[in-house]
Amino acid sequence: MCQLLGVNCSILNNSFINLFSLFRERGGNTDIHSHGWGLAIYEGRKGLRTFFDAAPAAISPLADVFLSQYSTNMKAYNIMAHIRYATQGEVSLENVHPFTRELWGNQWTFCHNGEVPKFSTPTDHHPTLGRTMTKHYNAKGDTDSEAVFCAILNALRSEFRELPALPILHIFLKKLCDEIIINDNEDIIFNFLLGCGQYTLFAYSWPGSRPGSKVWNGLHYIIRQEQHSSDLELDRIAVITTKPLTNENGWKEFQRGELILFDKGRPYSYPDTAAFVEKDSYPDTAAFVEKEGRGLYSKSFSKMPAMLVAKQ
């Protein structure tokens, strides 16, 4: 199956470059994931720079060009990368992750590891999620991964007329994840990264192994502290991967069914909406991130009022 890499930082920097250099080797050199690769880098409030290639990441000329020419002055808080081992869909550019779409004036990105049987049917028979009545988003390729991504976005678009605050978004995404795995929880493998802006990265894991395989497909993360300049401030970096990228101590495996929001290199597992207006500080909740001003942003859509968040 495929492998994922997410990097979320507290300080704008290019620490993801070395991590991507290690990660790409799994794309046909140190591992078998040789059916394409993709990279999505959030730059500024609205910018998203993407690189895609159907060639193996380890020998891709585009990956060489990125590392040698583009990466020198490129800095970001939030990135995701994917190397593909095709189990569904042909080896082609349209099936390379991360997939991207616009919703509410924000660039959303998604990459996935696993198999989701209910989304492996022909394109016009994919199920809907939540209260979706109209399919605004449709898959361009033929992977279950892109189909799931479109279903998630369709459900979000149907559920909210205003930008949801991060605690509400966190809770609703968890409900969608529960809906996706219900009745398939023994057969499904569903690990993903979901980006919705320059600061925020969601990661979810429903791990497992394919029939007859001993390869475990899950998600792991580690929080690092690094110093990139003479400033005293340390950069906190969250690295999320399918399997640990290094041999250092501190890697943690996601719990089954866990959805974590990463912001400024810190994991938030508890989408406690009441904390949004009832506490002064709540470091374990997505509400803290929202109060700090790093939630969804749009010039075209208003934000859900804080008091409404507390009543959900």
N, C-alpha and C positions, 0 to 999 in steps of 0.2 A: 504494500500500500504506500501511499504518499507520506511525506514528512513535512512538518510545519516549523517555522521559526517566527517568533514575535519578539520585538525589543521595545520596551517602554521606559523612558528616562525622565529624570527630574530636571535635568539641565540640557539645553540644546547642545548636541554634540554629534560626532560621527563614530561613536563606539560600535555601531552596528556593522561597520565595514569589516573589521576583523572577524566578527561573529559570522557574517555572511561568507567570508573566505573559508572558514572552517566548514560551514554548513554545505556549501556547494560541492565539496568533495564527496558527500554522500550521494550526489547525483551522477552515479556511474563510475566512481573511483573506489571509495571505501564502502559503498553500498550499491544497491541495484536500481535505485530510483532514477532511471535514465530517459524518461519520456517527457522531458520538458521542465521548465522552471519559470517562476515569476517573482517579481519583487515590487512592492508598493511602499512608497515613502511619502508620508505626509509632510508637506513643506508650507509653513504658514497656516493661517486660519482656513484658507480655502484651497490651497494648492495640493495636488496629488501627482507625484511623478511615478510612472510605472515602466517596468521592463518585462518583456515576455519573449520566450524562445522555446520552440519545440525540441531543440537539441538538448543533449545531456548537459546538466549544469557544470559538471566537472571539466568539460572540454568545450564549452560554448564560447565562441568568439565574442558574443555580445557580453557575456559575463566578464571576459577579459577586458573589454573596452570599458565597461562600467567601473571595474576596480582600478584601472590604470588612468582613466581620463575624467570620469564623472565624480568619483568619490572624494577627491581631495578637499573640496570646499563645501561638500554637501553635509548638512547637519539636520537632525530631526529629533523630535521627542518620541515619535511613534512610527514603527515600520512593521511590515510582515513579509515573509518570503515562503515559498512553497517549491518543493521538488516532487515530481510526479512519477508514480509507478502505476501505469494504466490498468485498472481492473474493470472500468466501464468507460466506453467511448474510445474512439480511435486516437492515435497519437497525432495531434494537430494543434495549431495555435489557439483555436477557439475553445479548446478544452483545458488550456493551461490556467492555473490559478495564480494569483488571487483574481477573483471576479470583482468587477466594480459596477456600481450604479449610483445615480443621484436620487436622493430623497430629501425633501424639505430644504433644498439648497445645500445639502451636505453630501460629501463624497463618502459612500459606504464601500467597504472592501471585505472580502470573505475568502478564506481558504479552509479546506476540509481534508481530514483523513478518515477513511472508513468506508462503510457501505450502508446505505439507507434503502432497504428493499422497496418501501412504498413509493419512493421517488425514482425508481429504476424503470418505470413503465414508459411507454411512448409519451412524447412531450405533451400532447393534448389531453392526457389522462392523469396528469399529476394532481394529487390531492391539494386542497386548500387548507390553510391554518387559521385559527381564530375566527373572526367574523368576516372573513374575506368574501365579498360578493362579486367583485370584478378583478380579473387578473391584469393589472397594469404592467407588471414585470413578467417577462417570459425568457426562458433559457435560449441562448444562441447556439450552444453546443449540445452534446448529448451525454452529459454526466449527471449523475444524481446530485452531485455537489452543487452545481449551478442551479439545478431545479429547487433544491432546498433553500438556497439563498434567495431566490426569487419569491418563494412562498413566504419566507420570513418578512421580506420587504412588503409584500402585498398585505400581509396581516397587520404590519405596523401602519401602513397607509390607511387601512380600513378602520383601525382602532382609534387613531388620534387625529384630531383636526388642529391641534396646537402642538408645539414642540413639547414632548414629555420631558420632565425633569429626570435626571439620571436614576434616582431611586425607583421611579415608576417604570422607566425603560428597563432597568435591571429586573424588576419583578415580572414584567410582561414577557421579556425574552426567556426567562426561566419557565414561564407557563408554556410558551411555544416549544421549548426543548422537551418538556414533559409530554406535550401532545405528540411530538415527533416520535418519541421512543415508546409510547404506550402501545401495547399489544405486540411489539416487536423487540422487547427488551432483551431477549435471548439471542436474537439474530443480528441486531443492529450494532454497528460500531460508528460512533458519531463524535468526533473531536473536531473543534473548529476554532478559528480566530475570526473576530468580527471587529472591524474598525469603523468609527463614525466621526472622525475628526483628528486634529493634530495631537490631542492629548489622550484620548480614551481608546482603550483596547479591551474588548471582552474575549474571554476564552472559556470554552466549555469542553467537558470530557465525559463521554460514555464509552469506556475502553472495552477492548476485547481482542480475540484472535480469530482469524478466518478458519473455517473448517479444515482440519488437517495440517494447520500451521502452528508452530510454536512461537511465532513472532507476536509479541504483545504490542498492541497499538493503543497508546494512551497519551497523556500530556504530563509534562514535568516543568517545573519552574524553579528559578533561583534568583535571589535578590543580592546584587553586588553593590559595593561601595567603591567608587573610583574617583580620582582627582585628575582633572584634565588641564589644569592651569595652576598658576601660582596662587589663585584665590583659595581661601580657606574652606570654601563650601565644597562638600563632597557630592558627587553625582551618585544618585541611587538608580540602579539599572535593573529592571526585571527582564530576565531572559526566559522565554517560554518555548519549549521544543517537544517534539514527539518523544524523543528519548534524550537523556542528558548529552549535551554537546561537549562537555569536558569531564575530566576525572576528579574535579574538585569536590570537596564536601559541601553539603548544603542544598543539594537538589531535593525537591519535594514533588511527589506525584499527586496529581489532582485526585480527589475523591470521586467516586462514581456519581455522576449527575451534578457535579459542582460547576457553577457558573461564577467566574471571578472577573471583576472589573479591575483593570490595571490603570493607574493614573500616577504620574510622576514616580514611576518605579515602585509603587506600593500596591499590594493586592487588597481588594475590598470584596469580601465574600457575603456580606450581610446587607441586603437592600432595605434597611430599616427606614420606612417613610416617615414615621412619627418623629424621628430624630431631626428631620429637616427644620422644624420650627420649635422643638421642645428642648433642645440641648445647645450648649455653646460650642462644644467640640465633640466629634464622634468619628474618631480615626478609623473605625472598622466599617463604616457605612458609605455607600455611594452618595448619601446626602452631604457629607463633608465636601466631596469633590464639587457637587453642584453649588454649594454655598461659596466656594472659592472662585466660582466663575468659569469653570472649565467644562460645563455641560454643553449640550447642543447649541449651535448658533445659526441664525438665519436672518437674512435681510427681508425675507418675504413672509415668514410665519412668526406669530407671536408665541411666547413661552407660557406654559401652564403656570398659573399663579401658585405661589408657595403654599397658601392655605389649602388649596385644592389638593396639593400633593399630600398634605398631612391627613386628609380625610379619606384617602384611598384605602 
